[in-house]
Amino acid sequence: MASVLNPNNKLSDTIDLVSGIVLGKRTVIELALACLLARGHLLIEDLPGMGKTTLAHALAIALGLRFQRVQFTSDLLPADILGLSIYDREQGEFRFHPGPIFTQVLLADEINRATPKAQSALLEAMEEQQVTLDGEARPLPEPFFVIATQNPLQQLGTFALPESQLDRFLMRLSLGYPDAAAERALLVGQDRRSLLGETRALIDASELSSMQQSVEILHVAPPVLDYVQALLHASRHAEHLRPGLSPRAGLALIRASRAFAAVRGRDYVVPEDVQAVFPAVAGHRLGTGGDDPLSAAAAAQWMLEQVALP
């Protein structure tokens, strides 16, 4: 565990690296890295031009993983993502041509600009880490992450993600506007996209896999489990939240809390880890505010205020 939890390790270096590209958003970067350490998929929602795609691309590069980007549009077809079989006349048989989903990090850019049919092409891949085409299950590379970005639903040309697909994302994050100091650095500094070409990986796939295995066994004390159960119970009995959080949401909260503890350099989970990840994990799963990050964050914050710390 020392290689994962040492505060001077590669995790801290990775956060510093990405923070040098996406300025003023260190906590968001920590949460995003925790999401991937927990083997989750990440949804980043915000206005255009806030750095969503840059953050996703920087994370993929820093983790040293094969990367593909798909721009989701209204005319995108499932085959454009998954691939298709084409008849080879010389061989006299159909040959499968894999789509961009056969990678380690798939950036689904502006996912809610595609129709529900195209969005649903990701469901099996995100849940089972495989794709079934022509009756054959085709495994995806290990590790496999989907980092999706989406624009606010009030913007023209967007299609809301259904609850079943939202639930496939371990976390939903929002960047928000930078503070004054970060914005000044952006205005006078180098273009952030150009910095991506100068970025080098600090972690490779085998190291990441080892870190993920270590995260899965981080200690969670009974009082912390009591706290998680109290949050789940509160969500199910709040009049303005219907439905409440499911048992799968509780498992997601534990996974994310373990990963966030590792990012913060600990080999055990404290209640503050649960509080740190709760809005990102629970906001899009709550019955109120599922389509609006602001109201979802308010609902999550209300729950944290209702349930006492252990």
DRENTOR-563046 format. One record per residue (C-alpha): residue number from 1; x, y, z. Coordinates in nm, 3 decimals. Each point is the difference from the previous one (the first is absolute). Example, Ala and Ser with C-alpha at 12.3 -4.5 7.8 and 13.67 -1.06 7.14 Angstrom:
BEGIN
+------+---------+---------+---------+
| pafi |       u |       v |       w |
+------+---------+---------+---------+
|    1 |   1.230 |  -0.450 |   0.780 |
|    2 |   0.137 |   0.344 |  -0.066 |
+------+---------+---------+---------+
//
This chain:
BEGIN
+------+---------+---------+---------+
| pafi |       u |       v |       w |
+------+---------+---------+---------+
|    1 |   0.000 |   0.000 |   0.000 |
|    2 |   0.290 |   0.239 |   0.057 |
|    3 |   0.050 |   0.060 |  -0.373 |
|    4 |  -0.363 |   0.104 |  -0.035 |
|    5 |  -0.050 |   0.199 |   0.318 |
|    6 |   0.332 |   0.179 |   0.038 |
|    7 |  -0.090 |   0.371 |  -0.034 |
|    8 |   0.312 |   0.054 |  -0.213 |
|    9 |  -0.095 |  -0.274 |  -0.246 |
|   10 |  -0.111 |   0.000 |  -0.360 |
|   11 |  -0.362 |   0.074 |   0.089 |
|   12 |   0.100 |   0.334 |   0.147 |
|   13 |   0.226 |   0.067 |  -0.299 |
|   14 |  -0.286 |  -0.081 |  -0.237 |
|   15 |  -0.230 |   0.244 |   0.177 |
|   16 |   0.270 |   0.268 |  -0.019 |
|   17 |   0.049 |  -0.069 |  -0.371 |
|   18 |  -0.370 |   0.027 |  -0.089 |
|   19 |  -0.039 |   0.303 |   0.230 |
|   20 |   0.262 |   0.175 |  -0.210 |
|   21 |  -0.225 |  -0.041 |  -0.304 |
|   22 |  -0.346 |   0.048 |   0.155 |
|   23 |   0.067 |   0.291 |   0.232 |
|   24 |  -0.173 |   0.063 |   0.331 |
|   25 |  -0.188 |  -0.332 |   0.011 |
|   26 |   0.215 |  -0.225 |   0.220 |
|   27 |  -0.292 |  -0.144 |   0.201 |
|   28 |  -0.189 |  -0.087 |  -0.318 |
|   29 |   0.313 |  -0.168 |  -0.137 |
|   30 |   0.040 |  -0.199 |   0.322 |
|   31 |  -0.360 |  -0.120 |  -0.028 |
|   32 |   0.044 |  -0.091 |  -0.367 |
|   33 |   0.314 |  -0.201 |   0.075 |
|   34 |  -0.178 |  -0.171 |   0.291 |
|   35 |  -0.281 |  -0.095 |  -0.238 |
|   36 |   0.242 |  -0.176 |  -0.234 |
|   37 |   0.188 |  -0.165 |   0.288 |
|   38 |  -0.332 |  -0.145 |   0.113 |
|   39 |  -0.052 |  -0.151 |  -0.348 |
|   40 |  -0.287 |   0.238 |  -0.062 |
|   41 |  -0.115 |   0.204 |  -0.298 |
|   42 |  -0.004 |   0.377 |   0.014 |
|   43 |  -0.258 |   0.252 |  -0.125 |
|   44 |   0.112 |   0.364 |  -0.020 |
|   45 |  -0.281 |   0.252 |  -0.050 |
|   46 |   0.040 |   0.371 |  -0.051 |
|   47 |  -0.033 |   0.284 |  -0.247 |
|   48 |   0.209 |  -0.011 |  -0.320 |
|   49 |   0.348 |   0.144 |   0.037 |
|   50 |   0.050 |  -0.090 |   0.366 |
|   51 |   0.274 |  -0.260 |  -0.057 |
|   52 |  -0.197 |  -0.326 |   0.008 |
|   53 |   0.169 |  -0.158 |  -0.301 |
|   54 |   0.343 |   0.130 |   0.104 |
|   55 |  -0.037 |  -0.160 |   0.344 |
|   56 |  -0.104 |  -0.334 |  -0.148 |
|   57 |   0.284 |   0.002 |  -0.252 |
|   58 |   0.259 |   0.102 |   0.260 |
|   59 |  -0.106 |  -0.283 |   0.233 |
|   60 |   0.028 |  -0.257 |  -0.276 |
|   61 |   0.347 |   0.117 |  -0.098 |
|   62 |   0.127 |   0.018 |   0.359 |
|   63 |  -0.120 |  -0.355 |   0.067 |
|   64 |   0.182 |  -0.132 |  -0.307 |
|   65 |  -0.303 |  -0.169 |  -0.153 |
|   66 |  -0.109 |  -0.046 |  -0.361 |
|   67 |  -0.246 |   0.275 |  -0.082 |
|   68 |  -0.281 |   0.053 |  -0.251 |
|   69 |  -0.235 |   0.294 |  -0.034 |
|   70 |  -0.348 |  -0.016 |  -0.152 |
|   71 |  -0.190 |   0.321 |  -0.069 |
|   72 |  -0.364 |  -0.085 |   0.066 |
|   73 |  -0.241 |   0.161 |  -0.246 |
|   74 |  -0.365 |  -0.049 |  -0.087 |
|   75 |   0.084 |  -0.217 |  -0.303 |
|   76 |   0.241 |  -0.231 |   0.185 |
|   77 |  -0.084 |  -0.370 |  -0.034 |
|   78 |   0.084 |  -0.284 |   0.243 |
|   79 |   0.227 |  -0.154 |  -0.266 |
|   80 |   0.205 |   0.322 |  -0.001 |
|   81 |   0.089 |  -0.081 |   0.362 |
|   82 |   0.003 |  -0.379 |   0.015 |
|   83 |   0.121 |  -0.095 |  -0.347 |
|   84 |  -0.157 |  -0.225 |  -0.262 |
|   85 |   0.058 |  -0.309 |  -0.213 |
|   86 |   0.083 |   0.052 |  -0.368 |
|   87 |  -0.004 |  -0.275 |  -0.261 |
|   88 |   0.346 |  -0.086 |  -0.131 |
|   89 |  -0.038 |  -0.131 |  -0.355 |
|   90 |   0.351 |  -0.139 |  -0.016 |
|   91 |  -0.043 |  -0.204 |   0.318 |
|   92 |  -0.367 |  -0.072 |  -0.063 |
|   93 |  -0.101 |   0.096 |   0.354 |
|   94 |  -0.101 |   0.291 |   0.218 |
|   95 |   0.284 |   0.169 |   0.186 |
|   96 |  -0.056 |   0.207 |   0.311 |
|   97 |   0.141 |   0.353 |   0.002 |
|   98 |   0.013 |   0.124 |   0.360 |
|   99 |  -0.129 |   0.347 |   0.079 |
|  100 |   0.162 |   0.260 |   0.225 |
|  101 |  -0.151 |  -0.160 |   0.312 |
|  102 |   0.276 |  -0.262 |  -0.013 |
|  103 |   0.243 |   0.214 |   0.194 |
|  104 |   0.091 |   0.058 |   0.364 |
|  105 |  -0.139 |   0.351 |   0.037 |
|  106 |  -0.294 |   0.105 |  -0.215 |
|  107 |  -0.084 |   0.369 |   0.004 |
|  108 |  -0.368 |   0.026 |  -0.089 |
|  109 |  -0.005 |   0.371 |  -0.074 |
|  110 |  -0.338 |   0.176 |   0.037 |
|  111 |  -0.173 |  -0.333 |   0.053 |
|  112 |  -0.342 |   0.160 |   0.039 |
|  113 |   0.010 |   0.141 |  -0.354 |
|  114 |  -0.051 |  -0.353 |  -0.136 |
|  115 |  -0.335 |  -0.176 |  -0.018 |
|  116 |  -0.098 |  -0.255 |   0.268 |
|  117 |   0.074 |  -0.282 |  -0.247 |
|  118 |   0.363 |   0.108 |  -0.032 |
|  119 |   0.030 |   0.068 |   0.373 |
|  120 |  -0.122 |  -0.351 |   0.082 |
|  121 |   0.288 |  -0.151 |  -0.200 |
|  122 |   0.217 |   0.065 |   0.305 |
|  123 |  -0.222 |  -0.176 |   0.255 |
|  124 |   0.136 |  -0.354 |  -0.028 |
|  125 |   0.358 |   0.121 |  -0.033 |
|  126 |  -0.021 |   0.211 |   0.316 |
|  127 |  -0.163 |  -0.273 |   0.208 |
|  128 |   0.153 |  -0.324 |  -0.132 |
|  129 |   0.324 |   0.126 |  -0.164 |
|  130 |  -0.094 |  -0.179 |  -0.319 |
|  131 |  -0.194 |   0.061 |  -0.319 |
|  132 |  -0.235 |  -0.254 |  -0.158 |
|  133 |  -0.011 |   0.024 |  -0.379 |
|  134 |  -0.130 |  -0.255 |  -0.249 |
|  135 |  -0.074 |  -0.232 |   0.291 |
|  136 |   0.361 |   0.000 |   0.121 |
|  137 |   0.121 |   0.157 |   0.324 |
|  138 |   0.317 |   0.198 |  -0.062 |
|  139 |   0.199 |   0.100 |   0.313 |
|  140 |   0.129 |   0.352 |   0.035 |
|  141 |   0.357 |   0.087 |   0.105 |
|  142 |   0.100 |   0.012 |   0.365 |
|  143 |  -0.034 |   0.250 |   0.153 |
|  144 |  -0.298 |   0.156 |  -0.178 |
|  145 |  -0.138 |   0.341 |   0.092 |
|  146 |  -0.267 |   0.220 |  -0.151 |
|  147 |   0.050 |   0.371 |   0.064 |
|  148 |  -0.306 |   0.176 |  -0.137 |
|  149 |  -0.067 |   0.371 |  -0.024 |
|  150 |  -0.340 |   0.157 |  -0.038 |
|  151 |  -0.147 |   0.346 |  -0.036 |
|  152 |  -0.283 |   0.130 |   0.220 |
|  153 |  -0.335 |  -0.137 |  -0.114 |
|  154 |  -0.151 |   0.345 |  -0.048 |
|  155 |   0.228 |   0.050 |  -0.298 |
|  156 |  -0.137 |  -0.073 |  -0.347 |
|  157 |   0.053 |  -0.339 |  -0.161 |
|  158 |   0.048 |  -0.208 |   0.314 |
|  159 |  -0.157 |  -0.333 |   0.101 |
|  160 |  -0.021 |  -0.082 |   0.369 |
|  161 |   0.178 |  -0.316 |   0.114 |
|  162 |  -0.247 |  -0.251 |   0.146 |
|  163 |   0.029 |  -0.095 |   0.367 |
|  164 |   0.134 |  -0.346 |  -0.089 |
|  165 |   0.294 |   0.154 |  -0.185 |
|  166 |   0.064 |   0.270 |   0.258 |
|  167 |   0.032 |  -0.277 |   0.258 |
|  168 |   0.287 |  -0.153 |  -0.202 |
|  169 |   0.213 |   0.305 |   0.083 |
|  170 |   0.165 |  -0.026 |   0.339 |
|  171 |   0.032 |   0.379 |   0.023 |
|  172 |  -0.136 |   0.310 |  -0.164 |
|  173 |   0.218 |   0.310 |   0.033 |
|  174 |  -0.031 |   0.362 |  -0.101 |
|  175 |   0.300 |   0.230 |  -0.046 |
|  176 |  -0.160 |   0.340 |   0.044 |
|  177 |   0.164 |   0.334 |  -0.070 |
|  178 |   0.365 |   0.043 |   0.103 |
|  179 |   0.093 |   0.235 |   0.281 |
|  180 |   0.156 |   0.337 |  -0.083 |
|  181 |   0.362 |  -0.116 |   0.035 |
|  182 |  -0.051 |  -0.311 |  -0.216 |
|  183 |  -0.188 |   0.198 |  -0.263 |
|  184 |   0.278 |   0.260 |  -0.021 |
|  185 |   0.255 |  -0.279 |  -0.047 |
|  186 |  -0.217 |  -0.142 |  -0.280 |
|  187 |  -0.026 |   0.336 |  -0.172 |
|  188 |   0.373 |   0.076 |  -0.002 |
|  189 |   0.135 |  -0.355 |  -0.026 |
|  190 |   0.044 |  -0.264 |  -0.268 |
|  191 |  -0.302 |  -0.162 |  -0.161 |
|  192 |  -0.097 |  -0.296 |   0.219 |
|  193 |  -0.057 |  -0.234 |  -0.296 |
|  194 |   0.355 |   0.058 |  -0.121 |
|  195 |   0.128 |  -0.114 |   0.340 |
|  196 |  -0.155 |  -0.341 |  -0.058 |
|  197 |   0.253 |  -0.071 |  -0.274 |
|  198 |   0.281 |   0.062 |   0.248 |
|  199 |  -0.149 |  -0.221 |   0.272 |
|  200 |   0.152 |  -0.338 |   0.078 |
|  201 |  -0.148 |  -0.296 |   0.185 |
|  202 |   0.093 |  -0.040 |   0.366 |
|  203 |  -0.184 |  -0.331 |   0.054 |
|  204 |  -0.035 |  -0.299 |  -0.230 |
|  205 |  -0.280 |  -0.256 |  -0.027 |
|  206 |   0.166 |  -0.259 |   0.224 |
|  207 |   0.067 |   0.257 |   0.275 |
|  208 |  -0.356 |   0.124 |  -0.024 |
|  209 |  -0.133 |  -0.355 |   0.031 |
|  210 |   0.211 |  -0.054 |   0.312 |
|  211 |  -0.131 |   0.323 |   0.150 |
|  212 |  -0.359 |  -0.101 |  -0.072 |
|  213 |   0.050 |  -0.334 |   0.175 |
|  214 |   0.149 |   0.177 |   0.302 |
|  215 |  -0.291 |   0.244 |   0.014 |
|  216 |  -0.251 |  -0.287 |   0.012 |
|  217 |   0.133 |  -0.121 |   0.337 |
|  218 |   0.032 |   0.332 |   0.182 |
|  219 |  -0.139 |  -0.027 |   0.352 |
|  220 |  -0.352 |   0.130 |   0.064 |
|  221 |  -0.084 |   0.000 |   0.372 |
|  222 |  -0.351 |  -0.093 |   0.124 |
|  223 |  -0.083 |   0.361 |   0.104 |
|  224 |   0.070 |   0.116 |  -0.357 |
|  225 |  -0.226 |  -0.277 |  -0.134 |
|  226 |  -0.266 |   0.116 |   0.250 |
|  227 |   0.035 |   0.352 |  -0.141 |
|  228 |  -0.043 |  -0.122 |  -0.359 |
|  229 |  -0.309 |  -0.199 |   0.100 |
|  230 |  -0.144 |   0.304 |   0.178 |
|  231 |   0.040 |   0.206 |  -0.318 |
|  232 |  -0.171 |  -0.270 |  -0.207 |
|  233 |  -0.283 |  -0.024 |   0.255 |
|  234 |  -0.044 |   0.379 |   0.006 |
|  235 |  -0.030 |   0.016 |  -0.379 |
|  236 |  -0.278 |  -0.261 |   0.002 |
|  237 |  -0.208 |   0.180 |   0.263 |
|  238 |   0.030 |   0.358 |  -0.122 |
|  239 |  -0.334 |   0.115 |  -0.142 |
|  240 |   0.157 |   0.199 |  -0.284 |
|  241 |   0.235 |  -0.281 |  -0.113 |
|  242 |  -0.171 |  -0.276 |  -0.195 |
|  243 |   0.141 |  -0.253 |  -0.045 |
|  244 |   0.281 |  -0.006 |   0.253 |
|  245 |   0.346 |  -0.143 |  -0.043 |
|  246 |   0.023 |  -0.368 |  -0.092 |
|  247 |   0.230 |  -0.264 |   0.152 |
|  248 |   0.214 |   0.033 |  -0.314 |
|  249 |   0.036 |   0.369 |   0.076 |
|  250 |   0.121 |  -0.097 |   0.347 |
|  251 |   0.264 |  -0.229 |  -0.150 |
|  252 |   0.104 |   0.279 |  -0.236 |
|  253 |   0.037 |   0.235 |   0.297 |
|  254 |   0.229 |  -0.246 |   0.180 |
|  255 |   0.212 |  -0.056 |  -0.313 |
|  256 |   0.038 |   0.371 |  -0.060 |
|  257 |   0.079 |   0.071 |   0.366 |
|  258 |   0.277 |  -0.261 |   0.000 |
|  259 |   0.151 |   0.146 |  -0.316 |
|  260 |  -0.018 |   0.356 |   0.133 |
|  261 |   0.174 |  -0.110 |   0.320 |
|  262 |   0.280 |  -0.146 |  -0.215 |
|  263 |   0.028 |   0.325 |  -0.196 |
|  264 |   0.036 |   0.183 |   0.332 |
|  265 |   0.275 |  -0.243 |   0.106 |
|  266 |  -0.182 |  -0.216 |   0.256 |
|  267 |  -0.054 |  -0.376 |   0.026 |
|  268 |  -0.332 |   0.039 |   0.184 |
|  269 |  -0.324 |   0.189 |  -0.061 |
|  270 |  -0.120 |   0.282 |   0.223 |
|  271 |  -0.349 |   0.161 |  -0.003 |
|  272 |   0.146 |   0.306 |  -0.173 |
|  273 |   0.083 |  -0.220 |  -0.301 |
|  274 |  -0.366 |  -0.100 |  -0.021 |
|  275 |  -0.105 |   0.363 |   0.020 |
|  276 |   0.252 |   0.103 |  -0.267 |
|  277 |  -0.128 |  -0.248 |  -0.259 |
|  278 |  -0.368 |  -0.003 |   0.096 |
|  279 |  -0.126 |   0.284 |  -0.227 |
|  280 |   0.183 |  -0.144 |  -0.303 |
|  281 |  -0.117 |  -0.357 |   0.067 |
|  282 |  -0.354 |   0.064 |   0.122 |
|  283 |  -0.109 |   0.316 |  -0.181 |
|  284 |  -0.096 |  -0.162 |  -0.331 |
|  285 |  -0.160 |  -0.296 |   0.178 |
|  286 |  -0.236 |   0.200 |   0.222 |
|  287 |  -0.365 |   0.027 |  -0.092 |
|  288 |   0.022 |   0.380 |   0.001 |
|  289 |   0.236 |   0.187 |  -0.226 |
|  290 |   0.116 |  -0.292 |  -0.213 |
|  291 |   0.009 |   0.227 |  -0.308 |
|  292 |   0.139 |   0.309 |   0.171 |
|  293 |   0.339 |  -0.003 |   0.173 |
|  294 |  -0.087 |   0.308 |   0.205 |
|  295 |  -0.318 |  -0.143 |   0.153 |
|  296 |   0.166 |  -0.342 |   0.032 |
|  297 |   0.288 |   0.155 |   0.193 |
|  298 |  -0.247 |   0.183 |   0.222 |
|  299 |  -0.186 |  -0.324 |   0.073 |
|  300 |   0.326 |  -0.180 |   0.081 |
|  301 |   0.114 |   0.283 |   0.227 |
|  302 |  -0.338 |  -0.004 |   0.177 |
|  303 |   0.044 |  -0.370 |   0.073 |
|  304 |   0.349 |   0.052 |   0.139 |
|  305 |  -0.142 |   0.264 |   0.234 |
|  306 |  -0.279 |  -0.233 |   0.118 |
|  307 |   0.219 |  -0.297 |   0.090 |
|  308 |   0.239 |   0.042 |   0.292 |
|  309 |   0.362 |  -0.102 |  -0.030 |
|  310 |   0.093 |  -0.313 |   0.197 |
+------+---------+---------+---------+
//
